[in-house]
Amino acid sequence: MNLILFIVGILVFALAFWISRQLQSGSPKRSTSGRSSQSSVNQNSFQPLSPQQRLEMEALVRQGKKIEAIKQVRQFTGLGLKEARDFIEDLEQNPNAALSPQPSRAISPEVAQEVEALIANNQLITAVKVIRSHTGWGLKEAKEYLDRIQSQSNDK
């Protein structure tokens, strides 16, 4: 009986250690639907839609395939879900909408200072909320920004 408890304890410890390492290193993204991840898209830089891509989005919207159109906009541009969805909804309501989706607002110096203060107080979740509320960014973009700020402050 003691041997079984010892083995179970070791397995639990190993699993906890593995999970903590995955969380620290940023585990690779897994697709739950079996499709490959879109790792070829540079999510950190905005790429405007080409005229051909714009026509494809218009066709998908006319066919009622909004979800597919949103996925394509995200893949083509590197924008977050909210920005892509907003663009497709605008396109649906007004076909003469902006030629390409626009990236979110930038962080103002005041917000950056507030975020840095929250990071210093180890209030990371609140910092992400502040970033998202002031920029309209998605969770991923806000977290990436927070990680960059943290790494810059650690380099100092």
C-alpha positions in Angstrom: 0.0 0.0 0.0 2.8 2.4 0.8 4.5 1.6 -2.5 1.3 2.6 -4.4 1.0 5.9 -2.5 4.6 6.6 -3.1 4.2 6.0 -6.9 1.0 8.1 -7.1 2.8 10.9 -5.2 5.7 10.9 -7.6 3.3 10.9 -10.6 1.3 13.9 -9.1 4.5 15.8 -8.4 5.8 15.1 -12.0 2.5 16.2 -13.5 2.4 19.4 -11.4 6.1 20.2 -12.3 5.3 19.6 -16.0 2.2 21.9 -15.9 4.1 24.7 -14.2 6.9 24.5 -16.8 4.4 24.6 -19.6 2.7 27.7 -18.1 6.1 29.4 -17.5 7.4 28.8 -21.0 4.1 29.5 -22.8 3.0 26.1 -24.1 2.5 25.7 -27.8 -1.0 26.4 -29.0 -3.2 23.4 -29.7 -6.1 23.3 -32.0 -9.1 21.7 -30.4 -10.8 21.1 -33.8 -7.9 19.1 -35.3 -7.0 21.9 -37.7 -3.4 23.1 -37.8 -2.7 26.4 -35.9 -2.1 29.5 -38.0 1.5 29.8 -36.9 2.6 31.2 -40.3 0.7 34.4 -39.6 2.6 37.0 -37.8 0.2 38.0 -35.0 2.3 40.9 -33.8 2.1 43.0 -37.0 -0.9 44.4 -38.8 -1.2 43.6 -42.5 -4.0 45.3 -44.5 -6.2 43.3 -46.7 -5.4 43.1 -50.4 -8.1 44.0 -52.9 -8.5 40.3 -53.7 -8.8 39.4 -50.1 -11.4 42.2 -49.6 -13.5 40.7 -52.5 -13.3 37.3 -50.8 -14.5 38.7 -47.5 -17.4 40.5 -49.3 -18.4 37.2 -51.0 -18.3 35.3 -47.7 -20.5 37.9 -46.1 -23.0 37.8 -48.9 -23.1 34.0 -48.6 -23.8 34.3 -44.9 -20.5 32.8 -43.8 -19.6 35.5 -41.3 -17.5 33.1 -39.0 -15.4 32.0 -42.0 -14.9 35.6 -43.0 -13.8 36.6 -39.5 -11.3 33.7 -39.5 -10.0 34.8 -42.8 -9.6 38.4 -41.7 -7.7 37.3 -38.6 -5.5 35.1 -40.7 -4.8 37.7 -43.4 -4.3 40.7 -41.1 -3.1 39.4 -37.8 -5.9 41.3 -35.9 -7.7 40.0 -32.8 -11.1 38.5 -32.8 -12.9 41.7 -31.8 -11.4 43.8 -34.5 -12.0 41.2 -37.2 -15.6 40.7 -36.1 -16.2 44.5 -36.0 -14.8 44.8 -39.5 -17.0 42.0 -40.9 -20.1 43.4 -39.2 -19.4 46.8 -40.7 -18.8 45.2 -44.0 -22.1 43.4 -43.7 -24.0 46.6 -42.9 -22.2 48.8 -45.3 -20.4 47.2 -48.3 -18.6 50.6 -48.9 -17.0 50.4 -45.4 -13.3 50.9 -44.9 -11.3 49.0 -47.4 -9.4 47.2 -44.7 -9.8 46.7 -41.0 -7.9 49.0 -38.8 -5.7 48.0 -35.9 -6.8 49.0 -32.4 -5.8 52.2 -30.7 -2.4 52.6 -29.3 -1.6 52.8 -25.6 -1.5 56.4 -24.3 1.4 57.4 -22.0 -1.1 57.8 -19.1 -2.4 54.2 -19.6 1.2 52.9 -20.0 2.1 54.6 -16.7 -1.0 53.1 -15.0 -0.2 49.6 -16.3 3.4 49.9 -15.1 2.2 50.8 -11.6 -0.2 47.8 -11.6 2.7 45.5 -12.7 4.9 46.9 -9.9 2.1 46.0 -7.4 1.8 42.6 -9.0 -1.8 43.3 -10.1 -1.4 41.6 -13.5 -5.1 40.8 -14.1 -6.1 44.3 -13.4 -3.4 45.5 -15.7 -4.7 43.4 -18.6 -8.2 44.7 -17.9 -7.0 48.3 -18.1 -5.1 47.6 -21.3 -8.2 46.0 -22.9 -10.6 48.7 -21.8 -8.4 51.5 -23.2 -7.3 49.9 -26.4 -10.1 47.5 -27.5 -7.5 44.8 -27.8 -8.3 41.2 -27.3 -7.0 39.2 -24.4 -4.0 37.8 -26.4 -2.8 41.2 -27.6 -3.2 42.7 -24.1 -1.3 39.8 -22.5 1.5 40.1 -25.1 1.8 43.8 -24.4 1.9 43.1 -20.6 4.6 40.5 -21.2 6.7 42.9 -23.3 6.4 45.6 -20.5 7.4 43.1 -17.9 10.4 41.9 -19.8 11.5 45.5 -20.5 11.3 46.3 -16.8 13.3 43.1 -16.0 16.0 44.1 -18.4 16.5 47.5 -16.6 
